[in-house]
Structure formats: structure tokens, C-alpha cells
């Protein structure tokens, strides 16, 4: 019994002597696709993104994101046409952070642009036509992250976005559609510095 008490007290002293949480300046991460409630699918607004964070101090973050989607379908008609679908998304955000122990609570704004295009068969001519568009989004987000280890964190984010889709079909005039959408995502970050 004395041995167990001694081990427990040594463990408590070790925990109390750990150095305080150290601020990390640069983070690299992956934003996993999450729950997206909108009219956009991942072919025009990629859900997965690569993230670069610059944390100038423990209360402020600048974040850049980039994501892409690419797919080629072969038609089953006699011409064997390849139909391409492509999208790339990039964004920049500014966020305030509130650190508490190993956790950070985050709130901020992000502006993002997604350029997309997809091809389809024009049945009147039999040729391939290309439709394209651009989605611009301004998002308010809240979230948090928890450092599981010194260099690694797991986070979650919820955002409300105002979007404008400028769609340019090949066969008719351009259209603009404005909408609101919500997203929830998991974020995995590695902090080398």
C-alpha cells in the first residue's frame, strides 16, 4: 500500500512540475469534409482543404486554405469522349483565439473563392461543352481545438456563410445565385514551430 501511495505522489509531483503550455507559431493541417447543408456539392465547392496557420501571438491567427477536386468520366457512346469536372478553392481568414490550458476557443471571418468547371455532351451537336462558375463566400466561424500532444491538435469548426455563385453555362446566359449555408468540420493540425 505504501508503494502505491509513493508512486501516486511522485506522479502528482511530475504533473505539477510540467512546463506550461508553449505557444506554437505555425500550423499545417487538414480540414476534413464534414456536414455541409447547402445546394453546392463537393464537385463545385471542395470540402477537404489543406490549411496553413500563422499564429503571431496566442490571441490572433491568420489562416490560408486550399482545396481541389478533379474527376474524368468516359462517355459510353460511340465517340468515347472524356468529360472533365474540376474545382479549386482557396481562402484567407482572420481569427481571434482564447487559450485555456491545452484548448483554444476560436472565432473569426474567412473569405473564400471556388472556381469550378464541368463538361457535358451537347446532344444537339454531339460535341462536348464546358460550363463554369465561381463561388465567393464570406463566412463567420466559431470553433476550438485541443492539443492532444505538444505538436498536434484536433479541432472542430462551425461556419455560417453568405455565398454568391456566378454560373456561366455554355448553352445559355449567365446566372447569379445568392444563398446562405452552414458547415461543420473536423480539423487536424500539426505545429512544427
Secondary structure, DSSP 8 states (H G I E B T S, - for coil): -HHHHHHHHHHHHHHHHS-------EEEEEEEEEEEESS--TTTS-S-EEEEEEEEETTEEEEEEEEEEEEEEE-SSTT--EEEEEEEEEEEEEEEEEEETTEEEEEEEEEEEEEEEEEEE-TTTSSEEEEEEEEEEEEEEEEEEEEEETTEEEEEEEEEEEEEEEEE-SSS--EEEEEEEEEEEEEEEE---
